[in-house]
Amino acid sequence: MSKLYSGAEIVFKCLKDQNVEVIFGYPGGAVLPIYDELKNFNFIKHILVRHEQGAGHAAEGYARSSGKPGVLLVTSGPGATNAVTALTDAYMDSVPLVCISGQVPTHLIGTDAFQEADTTGITRPCTKHNWLVKDIKDLGKVIHKAFEVATTGRPGPVLVDIPKDVQFQKTSYAKFKKQKKKVGKIHNQFSQKDIDELIKLMSKASKPIFYTGGGVINSGPKASELLRELVRTTGFPITTTLQGLGSYPGEDGHFLGMLGMHGSYEANNAMHDCDLMINIGARFDDRITGKIDEFSPKSKKVHIDIDPSSINKNVKVDVPIVGDVEEVITSTIRTIKKVKPDFTKSNKQKISKWWEKIQKWRAVNSFDFVNSTETIKPQYAVQRLYELTKNKDTYITTEVGQHQMWAAQHYKFDKPNRWMTSGGLGTMGYGLPAAVGVQVAHPNKLVIDIAGEASVLMTMQEMSTAVQYSLPIKIFILNNEYMGMVRQWQELLHEKNYSESYTAALPDFVKLAEAYGCVGIRAKTPDELDDKIIEMINTDRPVIFDCMVDKEENCFPMIPSGKPHNQMLLGEKDRKETKISKKGKTLV
Amino acid sequence: MAKAKSAYSTPGKLGKLGTHIIVVWVDNEAGVLARVAGLFSGRGYNIESLAVAEIDPKLNISRITIVTTGTPQVIDQIKLQLKKLVPVHKVADFKREDKKVIFKEMALFKVVGNSSKKEKALKACKKYNPVILDKTKKSYVIQITALRREIDIMSKSLKKFGLVSVSRTGAVAMTRGSKVFK
């Protein structure tokens, strides 16, 4: 008879077979048997967080920067409910997470036992799938299936809920045979016919644009390389979504910058006026499209996505291509080379007028701002941070708000998996724990959380985690003492009624850093900024950097709500120049 | 600028609503109905009726029949989102007008009254294969099978004959002819 293992042992045997090296977690009554086994499985490094939401975001940061699934281990009841925000965040941004949660013993389920919650019920809408394992015989199979579901197709979070008695019960463990190719639920459904159709449209187009998203990054680093080749081959302009940043080099001439609500003038106008839009791994999010009825009215639309339900959800497209980005681009490039080897040359002439138009939009320089010698402008702070860190292979996470948009506008990425931000759910408090996870995955790299002072306070306790594991993350706070994005909307839409968006009693971030046992640095003027940033980079310990910025700066350009792409609101500089007309606010 | 006082856009044009019957083959496991029903409620889709039972005890497959209304875009989303659920094997979608598909629903009517009323009630049901399942001096329980809208009509028209209680199964569907939906 084969050897019998306890449920807790099986959990770790599965993790080992899945090549898991790190788990983020927090112990509690219903997972103690699993924590008890931790000592016998040295291949796993457990990172003790300070709150289960932190475990989830750290696992997200780990997953997004490494391409591997993130694993978290939490207890029943509050442990699981605390993880819900992170699971939802991962669900929205397609991050592969495996959450293992403890549950009260099976005979107590449904009795309102201590620390009991209907975890599979609560997490059903925020996971790709979840399981309550009531029979020890199912445990191994379920955990392996969980990894498969999380990592195949459009990635996402899953949860396995294990009652405490199941963790003690014993059964045999069948060695896991890894399938050669994980297929998941959704297969690549595209055919050569789809690719031919795409190439036909590409060779006809005179105003084409690539609109690419997080799907390119989720498809793996190879997909980003192929995307570069595709852009080189076609000479088409490219814009990426917030999540797509890094899939294409930010300083390349073909790159129009990010699009969407706070995207560049050239990217949004090009999206509006194009005659062919090729969406690669993006999902026509409402922050991207603005008013749907007036979204890119004259274009043929192609949508490449691995998730069939993303196609035609918000915007009706002409050519849907269901498939993995890497494989679709591979066959596209292959076909172009075969059918139209001189595509670049023949096409250059055709789209030259389009490029001229784009250059005119580009000349508006929409990310520009009025700099100051007295106060640090937040955009200037991000620009300096970029200039001083661009030669290192830097990983950036963010919280949510104005600072996030400024980071997206002014920090340029040239590699995938270097940019971790909460886009879909917009979770304030994401960046700090995510930075912890990124630093765990890349111990020797520079990891910076570009933060706002309001967001970062939501998960500040994870500084303690960073200190415990000597993770030298840098928390770069653009401190304007306001919930900046809330204040901006109140200024623009609610007659400057700044209802509850000012934080009156902020902590002293330098002292806070010291209290946590890390390093606090403060910059107050533009003159001292560079030196202080360099000091931060050279510090080999976790740093909280309190960058005191202009309190009333707004994030521009901006597509006001309910407006199409070509009615952007530009920054102060432009508005001053066009003060003559009252309509100058909405430059068309 | 803005008259729209919101960070979100205003709703666009709506497509034409249609009634569809969605048939879903699922693994008969704990929580599967909650997943399907939760998908509908979570995304704001409408359920008019829902019928579910195991159809293959060996393979552990249940068949769920859902009647829903929505724009073509919403119906498409319903199908695609259902297909993404792990325990879902296949999804069929039939338009209510589809002549190649049989839609049937069973209803039980309890009629209370004198014999003349009871007989009148039974007579009114004549078109729909009525079966008397229970009979007392004062009451009948009549079973009929019919289309949804026919049962709607009957539930109204039987009121004058002493209808006191209605129980309906929700529609189930099957394609006509020898072909099976794959």
Interface residues (C-beta under 8 A of the other chain):
Chain A: T120 G121 R124 P125 K128 H129 L132 V149 K185 I186 D286 G290 K291 I292 D293 D307 P308 S309 I311 N312 K313 K316 W489 L492 L493 H494 P560 S561 G562 L569 K585 T586
Chain B: M1 A2 A4 K5 S6 A7 Y8 S9 T10 G12 K13 A30 G31 A34 R35 G38 G42 Q73 D76 Q77 L80 Q81 K83 K84 L85 V86
